[in-house]
C-alpha cells in the first residue's frame, strides 16, 4: 500500500492534519441539518442566558434591597450554570476522528479518547479517499470499512 497515493487521494477532499506519527482525518459528525441546528440553538440559548445573568444586575431601575439580592444571586447562578451547559453542548467535541498512524502502522477510529475500531496495515490491501470517505480494503479485495469524512474544509498538509 502506497502512502503517497493515499495523500494524493485525500488532498483537497477532507480536512487532514499532519502529525509526527501520521495523519488525523476528521470524520463527518453532525453534518445533517438537524444536528447543526440543535447545536446552533443551544449556543444561542447559552449566550442569551449569559446576557440575562449579567442583565439582571445592570438593568436600569433594578433594586438592590437585601431580600432581592439573595433571589437575584440564585437566579444569576442558575442562569450561569444553564449557560455553561448549553455552550458546552453546542460545541460538541465527541466527533470521531480517524488516525492513520505510520509509526504503529495502524488505522484507528477514535471517539476522542476512546478507541472504536482498529485496522493494522498488515490487514489492509488498499486505503484511499473517495467521495469524502476513507475506504479500507483487505488484501483479498473485499471492503473492510467505509468511513465518512468531514468534507467541510480542505486538506491541510503541514
ABEGO torsion letter per residue (X at the ends): XBAAAAAAAABGABBBBBBAAEBBBBBBBGABAAAAAAAAAAAAAAAAAAAAAAAAAABBGBBABAAAAAAAAAAAAAAAAAAAAAAAAABBAABBBBBBBAAAGBBBBBBGABBABBBBAAABABBBBBGGBBBBBBAAGBBABBBBBBAABBBBBX
